[in-house]
Amino acid sequence: MKRLTRKEEEVMAFFWEKGALFVKEILTFYPEPKPHFNTISTIVRGLEAKGFVSHETFGNTYRYYPLISKEAFRDGTLKGVIEKYFNNSYLSAVSALVEKEDISLDELRQLIQDVEALRQ
């Protein structure tokens, strides 16, 4: 899966939350000072080029909609991080979280219980 910039992820979050949107509608979700219409339009066209959104035509404007779900993006991103930084080892990734105390032993035990319950 292709990577997204922070701004692209920000715009994708609007699509995942709201569904199909016109660029003009996306602008309404930003606080003041709002980005320029052309800036958001460029980001959305980049997302389309990367295969994350597509569009349908309404007269002389486009309404864009997501092609990739938030869950698919999350899973692909997580897989990429584990491949790149943990030699494709999920165990190494979890071990790093435990070592850095980003996950407690109680949380790890709960995770094991949850996984075991899913497998039954």
Buried (B, 14 or more C-beta within 10 A) or exposed (E): BEEBEEBBBBBBEBBBEEEBBBBEBBBEBEEEEEBEEEEBBBBBBBBBEBEBBEBEEEEEEBBBBBBBEEEEBEEBBEEEEBEEEBEEEEEEBBEBBEEEEEBEEEEEEEEEEEEEEEEE
